[in-house]
Amino acid sequence: MNTPGDQEAGMPLAHFDGALAVVTGAGSGFGRATTLALAERGTTVIAADIDLPAAERTIAMAKSLGADGAAYQVDVADAAAMEEFAAEIKDARRVPDIVVNNAGIAVAGPFLETGLDDLRRIVGVNLWGVVHGSRLFGRQMADRVRALPVKPDRPNLGGHIVNIASAAAFAPHRDLGAYCMTKAAVLQLSNSLRAELAGLRIGVTAVCPGFASTGIGRNATIVGVDEAGVQRMRERLDRGLQRRGYPPEKVAERIVDAIIENRPVVPVNVEGHLLYALSRLSPRALRMLARIPTPR
């Protein structure tokens, strides 16, 4: 039985110096931490975010580490915008070596009370954002590999795509139906794309963090409660994540390790590993845990 650390035969992308990386949702949280972790290793970084000033701050921090890079404003849910973004990166720079599809949002509350606009938005960002990034940049990587001469003594490295899923990809929850749905889809897309691109030496990894100290809770869309309840739940979610005390920088380190070791699935932190194990050993236990309501 494979474990998250198993890897198929192939040469991992172990050297970052001189590589070009694109990170979405790079204005904060996992995206910013990953951009800086790659910058520290000599990677040229492209920070993309719907909040351009936040992406620019990330690039300023990367440049203080001695890295080159640029900030772009892009809504990953917008297919046309992503097409334009991918083409511009290729024209202005080149085909990226690393792509981290990180941009994500949260919707919490009963699925049956979640409106279509909120569903479209979370699917647009969490799933379609990964679809667009994987498809557009993955095609660029594949075309580059096919155009390169084969060197038997040193197989071409095609690149690496990292898709940020979540421990929610393994674990259902009564108040996170929309979020769990998108993250489970990201996990299976990553597994399938990994198989498709393996022959081109393009790695694909799904990273599945548990709770971490990011701002996703305070920015979450809350449904099924009144306005006062929305504020209470956001504050409760944010306090819980901050008290967990697992910084985005630790997740970024696991992302770097995953690229180096070419891992298929990477659960992160204690709850990430526990939920992954339960999903394989006792799915019934997870279904029971999913019934516990979120305090309001």
C-alpha positions as CSV (number, residue, x, y, z in Angstrom):
1,M,0.0,0.0,0.0
2,N,1.4,3.4,-0.9
3,T,2.0,6.0,1.7
4,P,2.1,9.8,1.2
5,G,5.9,9.6,1.1
6,D,6.0,7.1,-1.7
7,Q,7.2,8.4,-5.1
8,E,7.2,7.0,-8.6
9,A,10.4,6.5,-10.4
10,G,11.7,9.8,-11.8
11,M,14.1,12.6,-11.2
12,P,12.7,15.2,-8.7
13,L,13.2,18.9,-9.2
14,A,15.8,19.3,-6.4
15,H,17.6,22.5,-7.5
16,F,15.7,25.8,-7.2
17,D,18.5,28.1,-8.1
18,G,17.6,29.7,-11.4
19,A,14.1,28.2,-11.5
20,L,11.0,30.3,-12.2
21,A,8.0,29.8,-9.9
22,V,4.4,31.0,-10.2
23,V,2.4,31.2,-6.9
24,T,-1.3,32.1,-6.8
25,G,-2.9,33.6,-3.7
26,A,0.6,34.9,-3.0
27,G,-0.6,38.0,-1.1
28,S,-0.8,36.3,2.3
29,G,-0.9,32.9,4.1
30,F,0.5,29.8,2.5
31,G,1.0,31.7,-0.8
32,R,3.2,34.4,0.7
33,A,5.2,31.9,2.8
34,T,5.7,29.6,-0.2
35,T,6.8,32.5,-2.4
36,L,9.4,33.5,0.2
37,A,10.6,30.0,0.8
38,L,11.2,29.6,-2.9
39,A,12.9,33.0,-3.1
40,E,15.3,32.1,-0.3
41,R,16.4,29.2,-2.5
42,G,17.3,31.3,-5.5
43,T,14.0,31.0,-7.4
44,T,12.6,33.8,-9.5
45,V,9.1,34.2,-8.1
46,I,5.8,35.5,-9.7
47,A,3.3,36.4,-7.0
48,A,-0.3,36.4,-8.3
49,D,-3.2,37.6,-6.2
50,I,-6.6,39.3,-6.7
51,D,-5.2,41.9,-4.2
52,L,-2.4,43.5,-6.2
53,P,-0.9,45.6,-3.3
54,A,-0.7,42.4,-1.2
55,A,1.1,40.6,-4.0
56,E,3.5,43.6,-4.4
57,R,4.3,43.4,-0.7
58,T,5.2,39.8,-1.1
59,I,7.5,40.6,-4.0
60,A,9.1,43.4,-2.0
61,M,9.9,40.8,0.8
62,A,11.2,38.4,-1.8
63,K,13.5,41.0,-3.3
64,S,14.8,41.8,0.2
65,L,16.0,38.2,0.2
66,G,17.9,38.8,-3.1
67,A,15.3,37.2,-5.4
68,D,14.0,38.5,-8.7
69,G,10.3,38.5,-9.3
70,A,7.1,40.4,-10.2
71,A,3.5,40.8,-8.8
72,Y,0.4,40.3,-10.9
73,Q,-3.2,40.9,-10.2
74,V,-5.4,38.0,-11.4
75,D,-8.7,36.4,-10.4
76,V,-7.9,32.7,-10.7
77,A,-11.7,31.9,-11.2
78,D,-11.7,34.0,-14.4
79,A,-10.7,31.7,-17.3
80,A,-9.9,34.6,-19.7
81,A,-7.8,36.4,-17.1
82,M,-5.9,33.2,-16.4
83,E,-5.3,32.6,-20.1
84,E,-3.9,36.1,-20.4
85,F,-1.8,35.7,-17.3
86,A,-0.2,32.4,-18.4
87,A,0.6,33.8,-21.8
88,E,2.1,36.9,-20.4
89,I,4.4,34.9,-18.0
90,K,5.6,32.8,-20.9
91,D,6.2,35.9,-23.2
92,A,7.7,38.1,-20.6
93,R,9.8,35.4,-18.8
94,R,9.5,31.8,-20.0
95,V,7.7,28.7,-19.1
96,P,7.7,28.3,-15.3
97,D,9.4,25.4,-13.7
98,I,7.2,25.4,-10.6
99,V,3.5,26.4,-10.3
100,V,1.8,26.5,-6.9
101,N,-2.0,26.7,-7.3
102,N,-2.7,28.1,-3.8
103,A,-5.5,30.6,-4.0
104,G,-8.5,29.6,-1.9
105,I,-11.5,30.8,0.1
106,A,-13.8,29.3,2.7
107,V,-17.6,29.0,2.9
108,A,-18.9,27.7,6.2
109,G,-22.5,26.7,7.2
110,P,-25.2,24.4,6.0
111,F,-24.9,23.4,2.4
112,L,-28.7,23.6,1.9
113,E,-28.5,27.3,3.0
114,T,-25.6,28.2,0.7
115,G,-26.7,30.4,-2.2
116,L,-25.7,29.8,-5.8
117,D,-23.5,32.9,-5.9
118,D,-21.4,31.6,-2.9
119,L,-21.2,28.2,-4.4
120,R,-20.1,29.6,-7.8
121,R,-17.4,31.7,-6.1
122,I,-15.9,28.9,-3.9
123,V,-15.9,26.4,-6.9
124,G,-14.5,29.2,-9.1
125,V,-11.6,30.0,-6.8
126,N,-10.8,26.7,-5.1
127,L,-11.4,24.3,-8.0
128,W,-11.5,26.2,-11.2
129,G,-8.5,28.2,-10.1
130,V,-6.5,25.0,-9.8
131,V,-8.0,23.7,-13.1
132,H,-6.9,26.8,-14.9
133,G,-3.4,26.9,-13.4
134,S,-2.8,23.2,-13.9
135,R,-4.1,23.1,-17.4
136,L,-2.5,26.3,-18.8
137,F,0.9,26.0,-17.2
138,G,0.9,22.2,-17.4
139,R,0.4,22.4,-21.1
140,Q,3.3,24.9,-21.4
141,M,5.5,22.5,-19.4
142,A,4.5,19.5,-21.5
143,D,5.2,21.4,-24.8
144,R,8.6,22.4,-23.5
145,V,9.6,18.9,-22.6
146,R,8.4,17.6,-26.0
147,A,10.5,20.2,-27.8
148,L,13.7,19.4,-25.9
149,P,16.3,16.9,-27.2
150,V,16.3,13.7,-25.1
151,K,19.5,13.2,-23.1
152,P,19.7,9.6,-21.8
153,D,22.3,10.4,-19.2
154,R,20.2,13.2,-17.8
155,P,16.5,13.0,-18.4
156,N,14.8,16.4,-18.8
157,L,13.0,17.8,-15.8
158,G,9.6,19.0,-17.0
159,G,8.6,20.9,-13.9
160,H,6.4,20.6,-10.9
161,I,2.8,21.6,-10.2
162,V,1.7,21.9,-6.5
163,N,-2.0,22.1,-5.8
164,I,-3.0,23.2,-2.3
165,A,-5.9,21.0,-1.2
166,S,-6.7,20.5,2.5
167,A,-7.2,17.9,5.2
168,A,-10.9,18.6,4.3
169,A,-10.2,16.7,1.1
170,F,-10.1,13.5,3.3
171,A,-12.7,14.5,6.0
172,P,-16.3,15.5,5.5
173,H,-18.0,18.0,7.8
174,R,-21.6,19.0,8.2
175,D,-20.8,22.7,8.1
176,L,-18.1,22.7,5.4
177,G,-19.8,20.8,2.6
178,A,-18.9,23.3,-0.1
179,Y,-15.3,23.6,1.0
180,C,-14.8,19.9,1.4
181,M,-16.3,19.3,-2.0
182,T,-13.8,21.6,-3.7
183,K,-10.8,20.3,-1.8
184,A,-11.7,16.7,-2.5
185,A,-11.9,17.6,-6.2
186,V,-8.5,19.2,-6.1
187,L,-7.0,16.1,-4.6
188,Q,-8.4,13.8,-7.3
189,L,-7.5,16.2,-10.1
190,S,-3.9,16.2,-8.8
191,N,-3.8,12.4,-8.6
192,S,-5.1,12.0,-12.1
193,L,-2.9,14.8,-13.6
194,R,0.2,13.2,-11.9
195,A,-0.5,10.0,-13.7
196,E,-1.0,11.8,-17.0
197,L,2.2,13.8,-16.8
198,A,4.5,11.2,-15.2
199,G,6.0,10.2,-18.6
200,L,7.0,13.8,-19.2
201,R,8.8,14.1,-15.8
202,I,6.4,16.7,-14.7
203,G,5.6,16.2,-11.0
204,V,2.2,16.9,-9.5
205,T,1.6,17.1,-5.7
206,A,-1.5,17.7,-3.7
207,V,-0.7,19.4,-0.3
208,C,-3.3,18.9,2.3
209,P,-2.8,21.1,5.4
210,G,-4.8,20.7,8.6
211,F,-5.5,23.8,10.7
212,A,-2.9,26.6,10.3
213,S,-2.6,30.2,11.4
214,T,-3.8,32.0,8.3
215,G,-6.5,34.6,7.7
216,I,-8.9,32.3,5.9
217,G,-11.2,32.1,8.9
218,R,-11.6,35.9,9.3
219,N,-12.4,36.2,5.6
220,A,-14.7,33.2,5.4
221,T,-18.3,33.5,4.0
222,I,-20.7,32.3,6.7
223,V,-24.2,31.2,5.8
224,G,-27.2,30.1,7.9
225,V,-26.9,32.7,10.6
226,D,-27.8,36.4,11.1
227,E,-25.2,39.2,10.7
228,A,-24.2,39.1,14.4
229,G,-23.7,35.3,14.0
230,V,-21.5,35.8,11.0
231,Q,-19.2,38.0,12.9
232,R,-19.1,35.7,15.9
233,M,-18.3,32.7,13.7
234,R,-15.6,34.5,11.8
235,E,-14.0,35.6,15.1
236,R,-14.3,32.0,16.5
237,L,-12.8,30.5,13.4
238,D,-9.9,33.0,13.4
239,R,-9.2,32.5,17.1
240,G,-9.1,28.8,16.7
241,L,-6.7,28.9,13.7
242,Q,-4.4,31.4,15.5
243,R,-4.4,29.4,18.7
244,R,-3.4,26.3,16.7
245,G,-0.1,28.0,16.3
246,Y,0.9,26.2,13.1
247,P,2.5,29.0,10.9
248,P,2.2,29.2,7.2
249,E,6.0,29.0,7.0
250,K,5.9,25.3,8.1
251,V,3.4,24.5,5.4
252,A,5.7,26.2,2.9
253,E,8.6,24.0,4.0
254,R,6.5,20.9,3.4
255,I,5.7,22.3,-0.1
256,V,9.4,22.7,-0.8
257,D,10.1,19.2,0.5
258,A,7.3,17.8,-1.7
259,I,8.9,19.4,-4.8
260,I,12.3,18.0,-4.0
261,E,11.0,14.5,-3.2
262,N,8.3,14.5,-5.9
263,R,5.6,13.3,-3.5
264,P,2.1,12.7,-4.7
265,V,0.1,13.6,-1.5
266,V,1.4,15.5,1.5
267,P,-0.7,15.7,4.6
268,V,0.6,18.5,6.8
269,N,0.6,18.7,10.6
270,V,-0.9,16.3,13.2
271,E,-4.5,16.6,12.2
272,G,-3.7,16.4,8.5
273,H,-1.9,13.1,9.1
274,L,-4.6,11.8,11.4
275,L,-7.5,12.6,9.1
276,Y,-5.6,11.1,6.2
277,A,-5.0,7.9,8.1
278,L,-8.6,7.7,9.3
279,S,-9.8,8.2,5.7
280,R,-7.9,5.1,4.8
281,L,-8.4,3.0,7.9
282,S,-11.8,4.0,9.3
283,P,-14.0,6.1,6.9
284,R,-16.9,5.4,9.2
285,A,-15.2,7.2,12.1
286,L,-14.8,10.2,9.9
287,R,-18.4,10.2,8.9
288,M,-19.3,10.2,12.6
289,L,-17.0,13.0,13.4
290,A,-18.5,15.0,10.5
291,R,-21.8,15.1,12.4
292,I,-20.4,17.3,15.2
293,P,-21.7,20.8,14.6
294,T,-19.5,23.9,14.6
295,P,-20.2,26.1,17.7
296,R,-22.1,29.2,16.8
